[in-house]
Amino acid sequence: MAKRFAIGDIHGGYRALLQCLDRSGFNEKEDLLICLGDVTDGWSETPECIDKLLSIPNLIYILGNHDLWLQRWLEYGDDPYIWLAQGGEAARTAYVDRAMSKIAEHKKLFDRGVFFYILDNMLFIHGGYNYTRPIEKTLPRDMIWDRDMWDIAINYEKWNATHPEEVVKIGDYDTIFIGHTTTSRLRPDLTPVKAANVWNLDQGGGWEGKLTIMDIDTNEYWQSDIVKNLYPNERGRK
């Protein structure tokens, strides 16, 4: 039977992506992969990451803030300093050096991207949303940049720990999967973090941490090596 997986922020770490797919036993022909955004920027192999994702038939691609930066460069040549300083320089250089011929094909991935995805009352989103209103009322910009929802989820988790008889959760979804806000400082062992009903799968793979892939039905997870050790001569998202 086909399995269903979510993967955190890849940030150009193609070698980490391959490790996660291999270690999880991901079946590229049958299994579903939900990418939580920020495929690009950081390590030097963004084009290779996009090639790999485009080869997966059952892919749901959630857009992240870094993805939109790269999309604008691919489409219009925009390269704001904030993007370059936050890992975009590595992505731009990779295309200029060896992947300009792939731009038209790679733009197809961004064109098919969505800002959120709902499956069996599970929500998949890059950053977060205003859970006091229907998600359709949230602006796309807020979905990719929001960190308030994660902060609230952490506070809810603290409340739940001391008030087990009165469990609270974020919104009406059974589970929410996010990336965007690294947990590597919150949990130095680099394991994924669940707060209330929110799973955060960004364990700092863009710099000092690991990339995480999770079976969304069992919550079993697998991780890459420390990504900076896979790219010893690069700085990542510093």
Sequence and secondary structure as in RCSB ss.txt:
>XXXX:A:sequence
MAKRFAIGDIHGGYRALLQCLDRSGFNEKEDLLICLGDVTDGWSETPECIDKLLSIPNLIYILGNHDLWLQRWLE
YGDDPYIWLAQGGEAARTAYVDRAMSKIAEHKKLFDRGVFFYILDNMLFIHGGYNYTRPIEKTLPRDMIWDRDMW
DIAINYEKWNATHPEEVVKIGDYDTIFIGHTTTSRLRPDLTPVKAANVWNLDQGGGWEGKLTIMDIDTNEYWQSD
IVKNLYPNERGRK
>XXXX:A:secstr
   EEEE   TT HHHHHHHHHHTT  TTT EEEE S  SSSSS HHHHHHHHHT SSEEEB  HHHHHHHHHHH
H    HHHIIIIIHHHHHHIIIIIGGGHHHHHHHHHT BSEEEETTEEEESS   TTS GGGS HHHHHH  HHH
HHHHHHHHHHHH TTS   STT SEEEE SS  TTT TT   EEETTEEE EEBTTTTSEEEEEETTT  EEE S
 HHHHSTT     
